[in-house]
Amino acid sequence: MDFYIKSFSELNTNELYQILQLRAEVFVVEQDCVYQDVDGKDQKSLHVFGTKNNKIIAYTRIFKPGDYFKNASIGRVVVVASERKFGFGHDVMKASILAIKNYFKEDIITISAQVYLKKFYESHGFYQVGKDYLEDGIPHIEMLKN
């Protein structure tokens, strides 16, 4: 899989369309969660995505410290359902952590994780801080990597 890291203004219309389509497909339709995905934060973030056969199949957006959380952060972690069995979620997380190091020179990362993915994020060095909370009706936890 080839990975790309682009600012909002560097994304072409096809890439932006695929990213928004993937996020809606998983976070709105698959997870049956009505929420405002297009939240005005995409313009502040860097977009990390992996492609296979010219199609975006794995994605995150990353933020420098202060743009989302006090620390650098990773959000909207998503992989196309049909591709999840190949470990691309781990690949896109590794690429995102490395991008935060390279672009922002940061090692401390905060995420808002869906509770059921706690072990996945722990495998990347994150640990839970604080109690569970609901975000858009889905149980979440704040996690930190340092």
One Martini backbone bead per residue (centre of mass of N, CA, C, O) as a GRO file, in nm:
protein
  146
    1MET     BB    1   0.099   0.035   0.021
    2ASP     BB    2   0.032   0.370  -0.033
    3PHE     BB    3   0.141   0.672   0.121
    4TYR     BB    4  -0.015   0.986   0.221
    5ILE     BB    5   0.057   1.344   0.281
    6LYS     BB    6  -0.194   1.605   0.325
    7SER     BB    7  -0.325   1.883   0.284
    8PHE     BB    8  -0.614   2.021   0.206
    9SER     BB    9  -0.498   2.188  -0.048
   10GLU     BB   10  -0.361   1.916  -0.177
   11LEU     BB   11  -0.616   1.800  -0.235
   12ASN     BB   12  -0.805   1.648  -0.446
   13THR     BB   13  -1.123   1.590  -0.537
   14ASN     BB   14  -1.104   1.280  -0.535
   15GLU     BB   15  -0.980   1.246  -0.255
   16LEU     BB   16  -1.194   1.394  -0.094
   17TYR     BB   17  -1.429   1.219  -0.179
   18GLN     BB   18  -1.317   0.946  -0.071
   19ILE     BB   19  -1.290   1.034   0.222
   20LEU     BB   20  -1.587   1.115   0.276
   21GLN     BB   21  -1.707   0.846   0.188
   22LEU     BB   22  -1.564   0.665   0.395
   23ARG     BB   23  -1.657   0.805   0.652
   24ALA     BB   24  -1.962   0.768   0.597
   25GLU     BB   25  -1.969   0.460   0.560
   26VAL     BB   26  -1.870   0.409   0.860
   27PHE     BB   27  -1.971   0.639   1.072
   28VAL     BB   28  -2.275   0.646   0.965
   29VAL     BB   29  -2.370   0.372   0.846
   30GLU     BB   30  -2.231   0.131   0.993
   31GLN     BB   31  -2.267   0.287   1.290
   32ASP     BB   32  -2.531   0.438   1.310
   33CYS     BB   33  -2.433   0.770   1.296
   34VAL     BB   34  -2.558   1.080   1.350
   35TYR     BB   35  -2.330   1.321   1.215
   36GLN     BB   36  -2.084   1.581   1.179
   37ASP     BB   37  -1.815   1.528   0.985
   38VAL     BB   38  -1.819   1.809   0.865
   39ASP     BB   39  -1.627   2.026   1.103
   40GLY     BB   40  -1.378   2.232   1.010
   41LYS     BB   41  -1.092   2.048   1.056
   42ASP     BB   42  -0.960   1.969   0.782
   43GLN     BB   43  -0.797   2.239   0.731
   44LYS     BB   44  -0.592   2.177   0.988
   45SER     BB   45  -0.508   1.910   0.869
   46LEU     BB   46  -0.360   1.609   0.810
   47HIS     BB   47  -0.364   1.364   0.547
   48VAL     BB   48  -0.376   1.011   0.591
   49PHE     BB   49  -0.320   0.779   0.314
   50GLY     BB   50  -0.420   0.469   0.164
   51THR     BB   51  -0.350   0.280  -0.132
   52LYS     BB   52  -0.543   0.069  -0.367
   53ASN     BB   53  -0.589   0.082  -0.681
   54ASN     BB   54  -0.655   0.402  -0.652
   55LYS     BB   55  -0.776   0.353  -0.355
   56ILE     BB   56  -0.905   0.453  -0.064
   57ILE     BB   57  -0.861   0.243   0.248
   58ALA     BB   58  -0.692   0.444   0.438
   59TYR     BB   59  -0.740   0.669   0.733
   60THR     BB   60  -0.632   0.997   0.856
   61ARG     BB   61  -0.610   1.262   1.095
   62ILE     BB   62  -0.384   1.529   1.178
   63PHE     BB   63  -0.259   1.719   1.467
   64LYS     BB   64  -0.146   1.975   1.613
   65PRO     BB   65  -0.090   2.134   1.876
   66GLY     BB   66  -0.412   2.291   1.960
   67ASP     BB   67  -0.622   2.197   1.720
   68TYR     BB   68  -0.769   1.982   1.936
   69PHE     BB   69  -0.554   1.926   2.136
   70LYS     BB   70  -0.291   1.987   2.329
   71ASN     BB   71  -0.196   1.767   2.164
   72ALA     BB   72  -0.130   1.575   1.947
   73SER     BB   73  -0.337   1.415   1.680
   74ILE     BB   74  -0.574   1.146   1.609
   75GLY     BB   75  -0.825   1.089   1.349
   76ARG     BB   76  -1.042   0.915   1.164
   77VAL     BB   77  -1.007   0.611   1.183
   78VAL     BB   78  -0.994   0.421   0.867
   79VAL     BB   79  -1.133   0.121   0.705
   80VAL     BB   80  -1.223  -0.071   0.478
   81ALA     BB   81  -1.400  -0.344   0.538
   82SER     BB   82  -1.264  -0.543   0.314
   83GLU     BB   83  -0.952  -0.456   0.447
   84ARG     BB   84  -0.914  -0.531   0.762
   85LYS     BB   85  -0.765  -0.825   0.750
   86PHE     BB   86  -0.461  -0.682   0.659
   87GLY     BB   87  -0.360  -0.439   0.869
   88PHE     BB   88  -0.415  -0.130   0.782
   89GLY     BB   89  -0.462   0.001   1.057
   90HIS     BB   90  -0.169  -0.025   1.148
   91ASP     BB   91  -0.039   0.124   0.913
   92VAL     BB   92  -0.185   0.402   0.954
   93MET     BB   93  -0.083   0.448   1.240
   94LYS     BB   94   0.219   0.444   1.185
   95ALA     BB   95   0.210   0.677   0.976
   96SER     BB   96   0.088   0.888   1.177
   97ILE     BB   97   0.306   0.886   1.394
   98LEU     BB   98   0.537   0.960   1.201
   99ALA     BB   99   0.413   1.228   1.100
  100ILE     BB  100   0.418   1.372   1.372
  101LYS     BB  101   0.722   1.362   1.400
  102ASN     BB  102   0.803   1.497   1.121
  103TYR     BB  103   0.603   1.758   1.119
  104PHE     BB  104   0.585   1.829   1.457
  105LYS     BB  105   0.792   1.711   1.667
  106GLU     BB  106   0.622   1.472   1.815
  107ASP     BB  107   0.532   1.225   2.091
  108ILE     BB  108   0.266   1.340   2.193
  109ILE     BB  109  -0.056   1.166   2.195
  110THR     BB  110  -0.402   1.225   2.131
  111ILE     BB  111  -0.712   1.036   2.175
  112SER     BB  112  -1.043   0.947   2.054
  113ALA     BB  113  -1.173   0.638   2.148
  114GLN     BB  114  -1.318   0.362   2.085
  115VAL     BB  115  -1.361   0.125   2.315
  116TYR     BB  116  -1.339  -0.137   2.126
  117LEU     BB  117  -1.024  -0.020   2.043
  118LYS     BB  118  -0.821  -0.028   2.280
  119LYS     BB  119  -0.620  -0.261   2.202
  120PHE     BB  120  -0.527  -0.143   1.939
  121TYR     BB  121  -0.400   0.118   2.067
  122GLU     BB  122  -0.214  -0.026   2.268
  123SER     BB  123  -0.035  -0.153   2.034
  124HIS     BB  124   0.067   0.175   1.993
  125GLY     BB  125   0.107   0.302   2.306
  126PHE     BB  126  -0.162   0.343   2.433
  127TYR     BB  127  -0.350   0.503   2.706
  128GLN     BB  128  -0.573   0.544   2.944
  129VAL     BB  129  -0.759   0.849   3.021
  130GLY     BB  130  -0.995   0.831   3.215
  131LYS     BB  131  -1.323   0.819   3.134
  132ASP     BB  132  -1.589   0.733   2.997
  133TYR     BB  133  -1.766   0.849   2.694
  134LEU     BB  134  -1.989   1.027   2.497
  135GLU     BB  135  -1.981   1.025   2.129
  136ASP     BB  136  -2.235   1.028   1.935
  137GLY     BB  137  -2.338   0.763   2.113
  138ILE     BB  138  -2.035   0.664   2.162
  139PRO     BB  139  -1.807   0.496   2.324
  140HIS     BB  140  -1.532   0.664   2.489
  141ILE     BB  141  -1.170   0.738   2.503
  142GLU     BB  142  -0.895   0.865   2.639
  143MET     BB  143  -0.569   0.874   2.482
  144LEU     BB  144  -0.211   0.810   2.537
  145LYS     BB  145   0.114   0.906   2.397
  146ASN     BB  146   0.481   0.905   2.531
   0.00000   0.00000   0.00000
